């Protein structure tokens, strides 16, 4: 089992920045992929970014490309999501996810085995 705990959400004005953290614990050596998703009420959880744990490639949704950056600290088993130039449409609950197998379908929920509890990000206009 892998446990994921997100932190760093909050309220920010449009154009501002936030950095989310996701601390992983447990059998982290089994993780092959880490990702961030977000969800707003009444909508499906949507893909934001994913990173193959053993590689350097990071894949971003078009809606966040150029504004969000995913990074990781392997020694701390922690991944980060730096979010710049936030806009009201970025308001959502952000979830960290981990999968034990790399999948080309990294944009899909089914590619992940473990999920955090989510952290709220609210961007005011």
N, C-alpha and C positions, 0 to 999 in steps of 0.2 A: 504494500500500500504506500501511496505517496500522499502527503498532506500539503495543501497549498493555502497560504494566508496572504491576502492582499492588504495593502495599506496605502495611504497617500491621497485618497480622494478628498474632495471638498468643493467649496464654492469659489468660483473665479470669474472675473469679468472677461468679456470677449477680448481676444488678443493676448490674454494672459497665458501662463504656463502652469503645469502641474507635473509631478513625477510620481508615478505609481510604482510600488514595489510588490514583488511576489516572492515570498520565502517558502522554499520547498524543504520538506523533511520526510524521513522514512526511507524507503528504498529508492532514493534518488538516482542510484546507479542504473536503474532500469529505464530511465527516461531518455527518449530519443528526440522528442519534439516538445517545444514549449510555445504557447500562443496566448494572445489576448483577444477576447471577444467583448462585445458590448450589447446591451439590451435596453430598450425603452418599453414602457407599458404598452401592451397590445401588439407588440411587434416581435418577430423572431430574433433570437440572438444572432448577431452578425459578426463576421470575421473582421479583425482589425490588423493583426500581424502575427507571423509565426517565424520561428527560428529552429533550424535543425541543430540539436545540441552538439553534435560532433563536427559541425561545419561552420562556415562563416556566412552562408547565405541566409538572408532575411527577406521575407516576403510580406509586402504591405498591401492593404486594400487601397484602391485608387483614391478613396475619399480622405485618406490620412497621409498619403505619400508626400514627403517633403515637409511635413509638420510633426509627425510622430517618429520617434526613434526607439527601437527595442535594443536593450543591451543586457549583458549578464555578468555576474561575478560568480565564477564556478566555485571558487573557494568558499563562498558564503551560500552556495546553492540558492542564489537569488537572481531573479530577472527584473528588469526595470522597463518602464514605459515612460519615456520623456515626451510630454505633449506640449507643443508650442503653438502659438497663434490659435488658441482654442476658440471655437465658435459655438453659438447656442445649439446647433445641430449635433454637437459632440456630447451634449448632455445625455447621460445614460448610466446604468450600472455596468461597471467594467469587471470582467471575470478573467482570471488567470486559468490556464488549462495546461495539462501535461499528458503526453501520450507515450506509450512504451514502444511504439513502432512508428518509424517515419512513413508518411503516406503522401502521395502526390495530391491527395484530396485534403490537404491541410486546412483548407477553407471551410471544411464541413465539421459539424459538431462531433460526428461519429469517429473522427480521427483521433479523438482525445479520450483518455480513460479517467482522468481525474480533474476536478474543478475546485476552485476556491469559492468562498462564500460571496464574493463580489464587493466592490466598493463604489459608492456613489460619486459621480462627477457631475457637477451642475455649473453650467456656463451662462451667466446673465448677459443680456444685451445692453 
